[in-house]
Amino acid sequence: MDPFDVEILNLLRDSKPREFQQILSKVKLSHNTLRLHLSSLTDQNLISKGKRPAKGRGRPRITYSIPLSTGKSLHMIPTVYRCGVVELQ
């Protein structure tokens, strides 16, 4: 698992659904790179993709979160901080 995937999983560790823009502002990846990582994590069933109703007219907002079943096994994923420090849970 690459460090960017770990960083995304650490951000979603609390299982609260987050919208794409919220994740993008925290991980500082390009828009397309983040989409690739989120798609990969979804395909591996490490995160789930949901929909939040639009405020007013428009498309529903896509959210990402860690399912509870996956959350229990997240203790095996190290916490990686931007400064390079790795912390095992």
BELQUIBEL-V114279 format. One record per residue. N is the residue number from 1. RES is the residue in three letters. SS is DSSP state (2 for helix, 1 for strand, 0 for the rest). Layout:
n->N res->RES ss->SS
n->N res->RES ss->SS
This chain:
n->1 res->MET ss->0
n->2 res->ASP ss->0
n->3 res->PRO ss->2
n->4 res->PHE ss->2
n->5 res->ASP ss->2
n->6 res->VAL ss->2
n->7 res->GLU ss->2
n->8 res->ILE ss->2
n->9 res->LEU ss->2
n->10 res->ASN ss->2
n->11 res->LEU ss->2
n->12 res->LEU ss->0
n->13 res->ARG ss->0
n->14 res->ASP ss->0
n->15 res->SER ss->0
n->16 res->LYS ss->0
n->17 res->PRO ss->0
n->18 res->ARG ss->1
n->19 res->GLU ss->1
n->20 res->PHE ss->2
n->21 res->GLN ss->2
n->22 res->GLN ss->2
n->23 res->ILE ss->2
n->24 res->LEU ss->2
n->25 res->SER ss->2
n->26 res->LYS ss->2
n->27 res->VAL ss->2
n->28 res->LYS ss->0
n->29 res->LEU ss->0
n->30 res->SER ss->0
n->31 res->HIS ss->2
n->32 res->ASN ss->2
n->33 res->THR ss->2
n->34 res->LEU ss->2
n->35 res->ARG ss->2
n->36 res->LEU ss->2
n->37 res->HIS ss->2
n->38 res->LEU ss->2
n->39 res->SER ss->2
n->40 res->SER ss->2
n->41 res->LEU ss->2
n->42 res->THR ss->2
n->43 res->ASP ss->2
n->44 res->GLN ss->0
n->45 res->ASN ss->0
n->46 res->LEU ss->0
n->47 res->ILE ss->0
n->48 res->SER ss->1
n->49 res->LYS ss->1
n->50 res->GLY ss->1
n->51 res->LYS ss->1
n->52 res->ARG ss->1
n->53 res->PRO ss->0
n->54 res->ALA ss->0
n->55 res->LYS ss->0
n->56 res->GLY ss->0
n->57 res->ARG ss->0
n->58 res->GLY ss->0
n->59 res->ARG ss->0
n->60 res->PRO ss->0
n->61 res->ARG ss->1
n->62 res->ILE ss->1
n->63 res->THR ss->1
n->64 res->TYR ss->1
n->65 res->SER ss->1
n->66 res->ILE ss->0
n->67 res->PRO ss->0
n->68 res->LEU ss->2
n->69 res->SER ss->2
n->70 res->THR ss->2
n->71 res->GLY ss->2
n->72 res->LYS ss->0
n->73 res->SER ss->0
n->74 res->LEU ss->2
n->75 res->HIS ss->2
n->76 res->MET ss->2
n->77 res->ILE ss->0
n->78 res->PRO ss->0
n->79 res->THR ss->1
n->80 res->VAL ss->1
n->81 res->TYR ss->0
n->82 res->ARG ss->0
n->83 res->CYS ss->0
n->84 res->GLY ss->0
n->85 res->VAL ss->0
n->86 res->VAL ss->1
n->87 res->GLU ss->1
n->88 res->LEU ss->0
n->89 res->GLN ss->0
